Amino acid sequence: MNKFISGRIKSVDYAIKGAYLLLKTEHSIITQALVGLLFIFLGFYFHINRIEWILQLFAIGLVLSVESLNTGIEKLCDFVHPDHHNKIGFIKDISAGAVTFAVSFSLIITLLIYYPYLF
């Protein structure tokens, strides 16, 4: 039982370290986190309702999560094959495409939330 608990504590420690490294070193994560903070501020400013908060926080978390996975995939690809390679490029493009989906649908959610408050 003690190994189980200490293992979970180590897992949380690694996860926090990973989030910190992403926020410290990756410009795309930093930018998207700042945009997320902007929309959190806007949520307070416009007094969005509970469901809108849930949708907004889900969208922010989705974008940051998918971008983080994309960064991990790109780092792994660069480690495995540092030189340009068509198959590695294809993998990276697909990974970036996943971010595009997350950002696109998050923008739609954002428009649905804020349009009534703005117009």
Protein Blocks (a to p, Z undefined) as FASTA:
>chain_A
ZZmmmmmmmmmmmmmmmmmmmmmmmmklmmmmmmmmmmmmmmmmnopafklmmmmmmmmm
mmmmmmmmmmmmmmmmmmmmmpacfklmmmmmmmmmmmmmmmmmmmmmmmmmmmmmmZZ
